[in-house]
Amino acid sequence: MFVILQKMILTIRKKITLSNISKILLFTATIVLITSYLFYVFERKEQDITFIDGLWWGFATVTTVGYGDIFPVTQLGRIVATFLMVIGIGTFGLITASVATIFFDKMVKGESGDLKVNCKNHIIIFGYTNKTKSIIEEINNEDHPSEIVVISSTPGLKKSDDSFHFVNGEETSDETLEKANVKKASKVIILSDESLEQPQMRDAKSVLICLAVDKMNPDIHIVAEIADEKNLNHFLRANVDDYVITSQITSKIIARGAIHKHVSDSIKELTTNAYGNELYEKIMDDLKESIIFSTLANNYLKNYKCIIIGIVKNNKTILNPNADELINKEDSIIYISHEAI
């Protein structure tokens, strides 16, 4: 008998959602009003009570089985009270359990990546590896960090902490991209899938992700990790805005460190915001008029104690530009500083 009752309760709880809990509450409130009125009618001859007292008794009884300050003394009053107690205990117990279940299910789905995220201007990272953890840490260490959404198709993967949102699903499917709210994201980082042995296959998957993302949000800024330099043109055709060829960068840093022993220390400091100085980019939209590079560099060194090492003109990066290079308000500067300006 108990097992059957338990199954019935579980079935009812599964059918209860936040949308119809309000209907149950409205039904309960109606029952409380009716029983409170009946209680008042039956008890007013035996007790000095008003309808407001009856209403107080009704809400106290339906939620806590009464405070004891007002109680029925007539037989009809006790029948009404018994009916209300049963309704109250059953209904509120069911609602409490159902609401708890709904929020628990939501928490579990959030950890397992089954919920749609509601972020805006967020950064989406495709792939969950050791590199992902480092990227998340760097983004969260920024002065004004963006919200992060990680997409991964790894079976059984669960979110480990609250530093990011998680979406589980096939990286190239529209359903997964919708759950990650790609249409309202500002940037996308596509990491090479290390579970695939061949670099060609890794890059092929990354290019497909680039195409799927670009189709859904043509204005998004896409940064991709490339496993094989030979596939660079495929990424450019997929409208990648920026890219990193992992093997190339690693070998060059090692080479520079071997040739100039302190250069690698500088590179390591500039590529992390965990300590020291970092590299930043700033659009010069606050310029009132055009200015030459040497004047701008001197002003920034004096006023902000930062060093401008390059500029971006027409989406082209120029490091160590000429002193008389003209900087306009639509250009950007790349500078080294302790913090963003």
Summary of the structure (lengths in Angstrom):
residues: 341
radius of gyration: 32.0
end to end distance: 70.2
largest distance: 102.5
contacts: 964
relative contact order: 0.06
helix: 51%
strand: 16%
